[in-house]
Amino acid sequence: MKDTVWNLLTIMAMLAACVIASYFLIIFNNPTSAFNPLPPQSLPEVLILPSPTATLRTLPDIVTPGSQQIQTSQPEIDQSTATLRPTSTLVPTKTIVILPTATITPTPTQTPTETPTITPTSTEYQCQIISVEPGSNRTLTQGGDFDGKWTLKNTGTEKWGGEVDWVYISGTEFQTGNDSVDLPSDVDPTKEVTVIVDMLAPRQSGTYEATWGLKRNDRIICQSKITITVVQ
């Protein structure tokens, strides 16, 4: 008897569950159903506006008057009285001629000959030029042979020995030998000595000079210049 009651209660609970599930399913599928105690608010009516329609307007016929043809005639030109206009003459333009510039060829620079420094000496070593040959402005032929000749006097207090020489200093090199010539002998004070140097005149016409001097070690005691004129 007790089992029957429980079975009935179970069946009734299952039926109630089915009814409740069906109720919610109906509301879910149709929220506006009469079974829904809280139906959703109804949406306002959709206003449909009419779309604009293009209306073609008919234009009235336009009548254009016929165009009149205007004929223009050009006056005839009398060739006998017609004046010809002068035509412009092209003026010749200046033509610029670029002349080649002259090229300057550098001339070789002549290396100056080292000139010994003339230092004043004491009274121990002094000299006097007694005579010079050739004399001033002597005329010689081109390539002519001549002698340079000097007579010197010892005016100092010391004897001129082997340390004293007659040397070329500057100017044209007329000498045919060395630039230094030994004295023929020792020269005592107040004595004289003559020095001769073999020379050749240049092979071109002109006036030439050369300076020679008496030298002791690295000092010039005295000096003398000769000048010649060379002609053809």
C-alpha positions as CSV (number, residue, x, y, z in Angstrom):
1,M,0.0,0.0,0.0
2,K,2.8,2.4,0.9
3,D,4.7,1.6,-2.4
4,T,1.6,2.5,-4.4
5,V,1.3,5.9,-2.8
6,W,4.9,6.7,-3.5
7,N,4.5,5.6,-7.1
8,L,1.5,7.8,-7.5
9,L,3.4,10.8,-6.0
10,T,6.4,10.2,-8.3
11,I,4.1,10.0,-11.4
12,M,2.4,13.2,-10.4
13,A,5.8,15.0,-9.8
14,M,7.0,13.9,-13.2
15,L,3.7,15.2,-14.9
16,A,4.1,18.5,-13.1
17,A,7.6,18.8,-14.3
18,C,6.6,18.1,-17.8
19,V,3.8,20.7,-17.6
20,I,6.1,23.3,-16.2
21,A,8.7,22.6,-18.9
22,S,6.1,22.8,-21.6
23,Y,4.9,26.1,-20.2
24,F,8.4,27.7,-20.3
25,L,9.0,26.3,-23.8
26,I,5.8,27.9,-25.1
27,I,6.8,31.3,-23.6
28,F,10.3,31.0,-25.0
29,N,9.1,30.3,-28.5
30,N,6.4,32.9,-28.4
31,P,7.0,35.6,-25.9
32,T,3.7,37.3,-26.9
33,S,1.7,34.2,-26.0
34,A,-1.3,34.6,-23.6
35,F,0.4,32.3,-21.2
36,N,3.3,34.8,-20.6
37,P,2.4,36.9,-17.6
38,L,5.0,39.5,-18.6
39,P,4.7,39.9,-22.3
40,P,7.3,42.3,-24.1
41,Q,6.2,45.7,-25.2
42,S,5.0,46.0,-28.7
43,L,7.3,47.8,-31.2
44,P,6.0,51.0,-32.8
45,E,4.7,50.9,-36.3
46,V,7.4,51.3,-38.9
47,L,7.0,54.4,-40.9
48,I,7.7,53.8,-44.6
49,L,8.5,57.0,-46.4
50,P,7.8,57.2,-50.1
51,S,11.0,57.3,-52.3
52,P,11.4,60.3,-54.6
53,T,10.5,59.6,-58.2
54,A,12.2,61.5,-60.9
55,T,9.7,63.2,-63.2
56,L,10.8,64.1,-66.6
57,R,9.7,67.5,-67.7
58,T,9.0,68.1,-71.4
59,L,10.6,71.2,-72.7
60,P,8.8,73.3,-75.3
61,D,10.0,73.2,-78.8
62,I,12.4,76.0,-79.5
63,V,12.1,77.6,-82.9
64,T,15.3,79.3,-84.1
65,P,15.2,81.7,-87.0
66,G,17.1,80.7,-90.1
67,S,20.5,82.3,-90.2
68,Q,21.1,84.6,-93.0
69,Q,24.3,84.1,-95.0
70,I,26.3,87.2,-95.2
71,Q,28.6,87.4,-98.1
72,T,31.6,89.6,-97.7
73,S,33.6,90.7,-100.6
74,Q,37.2,91.9,-100.4
75,P,38.0,95.0,-102.3
76,E,40.3,94.6,-105.2
77,I,43.7,95.9,-104.8
78,D,45.2,98.0,-107.5
79,Q,48.6,96.5,-108.1
80,S,49.9,99.7,-109.8
81,T,49.2,101.8,-106.7
82,A,50.0,99.2,-104.1
83,T,52.8,100.2,-101.8
84,L,55.2,97.4,-100.9
85,R,56.3,97.3,-97.3
86,P,60.0,97.2,-96.8
87,T,61.3,94.0,-95.4
88,S,63.6,93.9,-92.5
89,T,67.2,93.1,-93.2
90,L,69.1,90.9,-90.7
91,V,72.0,92.7,-89.2
92,P,75.1,90.5,-89.1
93,T,76.0,89.7,-85.6
94,K,79.6,90.0,-84.3
95,T,81.5,86.8,-84.3
96,I,83.8,86.4,-81.3
97,V,87.0,84.7,-82.3
98,I,89.0,83.2,-79.5
99,L,92.7,83.4,-80.3
100,P,95.0,80.8,-78.7
101,T,96.9,82.2,-75.8
102,A,100.7,82.2,-76.0
103,T,102.3,79.6,-73.8
104,I,105.1,81.0,-71.7
105,T,108.0,78.6,-71.6
106,P,109.9,79.0,-68.4
107,T,113.6,79.8,-68.9
108,P,116.1,77.8,-66.9
109,T,117.2,79.7,-63.8
110,Q,121.0,80.2,-63.7
111,T,122.4,79.0,-60.4
112,P,124.4,81.8,-58.9
113,T,128.1,81.0,-58.3
114,E,128.9,81.0,-54.6
115,T,130.8,84.1,-53.8
116,P,133.3,84.1,-50.9
117,T,132.5,86.6,-48.2
118,I,134.8,89.5,-48.1
119,T,135.8,90.0,-44.5
120,P,137.9,92.9,-43.4
121,T,141.3,91.6,-42.3
122,S,143.8,92.9,-39.9
123,T,146.9,94.7,-40.9
124,E,148.7,91.3,-41.0
125,Y,147.3,90.4,-44.4
126,Q,146.6,93.2,-46.8
127,C,147.4,93.7,-50.5
128,Q,147.4,96.4,-53.2
129,I,146.5,95.9,-56.9
130,I,149.4,97.4,-58.8
131,S,148.3,96.6,-62.4
132,V,145.6,94.6,-64.3
133,E,145.6,93.2,-67.8
134,P,143.6,93.3,-70.0
135,G,142.8,96.9,-69.3
136,S,139.3,98.3,-69.0
137,N,137.1,97.7,-72.0
138,R,139.7,95.9,-74.0
139,T,138.3,94.6,-77.4
140,L,138.8,90.9,-78.3
141,T,137.6,88.7,-81.1
142,Q,135.1,85.9,-80.5
143,G,136.8,82.9,-78.9
144,G,140.1,84.8,-78.8
145,D,142.9,83.7,-76.5
146,F,144.2,86.1,-73.9
147,D,145.9,86.2,-70.5
148,G,144.6,87.7,-67.3
149,K,147.5,89.3,-65.6
150,W,147.6,90.9,-62.1
151,T,150.5,92.4,-60.2
152,L,149.9,92.4,-56.5
153,K,151.9,94.0,-53.6
154,N,151.9,92.7,-50.1
155,T,151.1,95.7,-47.9
156,G,150.6,93.6,-44.7
157,T,153.0,92.5,-42.1
158,E,152.8,88.8,-42.7
159,K,154.3,86.7,-45.6
160,W,152.0,85.2,-48.2
161,G,152.7,81.5,-48.1
162,G,151.0,78.3,-49.4
163,E,147.7,79.2,-47.7
164,V,147.2,82.3,-49.9
165,D,145.8,81.8,-53.5
166,W,144.5,83.8,-56.4
167,V,140.9,82.7,-57.0
168,Y,137.9,83.3,-59.3
169,I,135.0,85.0,-57.4
170,S,132.2,85.8,-59.8
171,G,131.2,86.9,-63.3
172,T,132.1,85.3,-66.7
173,E,134.4,82.3,-66.4
174,F,137.1,83.2,-68.9
175,Q,139.7,80.8,-67.4
176,T,140.6,77.6,-69.2
177,G,141.9,75.9,-66.1
178,N,141.0,75.8,-62.4
179,D,139.2,78.5,-60.5
180,S,142.2,78.7,-58.1
181,V,145.8,79.6,-59.0
182,D,148.8,79.2,-56.6
183,L,151.1,82.1,-56.2
184,P,154.4,81.6,-58.1
185,S,156.3,82.0,-54.8
186,D,156.0,83.2,-51.2
187,V,155.6,87.0,-51.0
188,D,157.2,88.9,-48.1
189,P,155.8,92.2,-46.9
190,T,156.4,95.2,-49.3
191,K,157.2,92.7,-52.1
192,E,155.2,92.2,-55.4
193,V,154.1,89.2,-57.3
194,T,152.6,88.7,-60.8
195,V,149.8,86.2,-61.4
196,I,148.9,85.0,-64.9
197,V,145.8,83.0,-65.8
198,D,145.1,81.6,-69.3
199,M,141.7,82.7,-70.6
200,L,139.4,82.6,-73.7
201,A,137.0,85.2,-74.9
202,P,133.3,84.1,-75.2
203,R,132.0,83.1,-78.7
204,Q,129.2,85.7,-78.7
205,S,129.6,89.5,-79.0
206,G,129.1,91.6,-76.0
207,T,130.7,93.1,-72.9
208,Y,131.8,90.7,-70.1
209,E,133.2,91.0,-66.6
210,A,135.0,88.7,-64.2
211,T,136.1,89.3,-60.6
212,W,139.2,87.6,-59.1
213,G,140.7,88.0,-55.6
214,L,143.5,87.1,-53.2
215,K,142.2,84.5,-50.7
216,R,143.7,83.2,-47.5
217,N,141.8,80.2,-46.1
218,D,138.1,81.3,-46.3
219,R,138.8,85.1,-46.3
220,I,139.3,87.4,-49.3
221,I,142.1,89.8,-48.7
222,C,141.6,92.0,-51.9
223,Q,139.9,91.7,-55.3
224,S,140.1,93.0,-58.8
225,K,137.7,93.1,-61.8
226,I,138.5,92.8,-65.5
227,T,136.2,93.9,-68.3
228,I,136.4,92.9,-72.0
229,T,134.3,93.7,-75.1
230,V,133.9,90.8,-77.7
231,V,133.4,91.6,-81.4
232,Q,133.2,89.4,-84.5
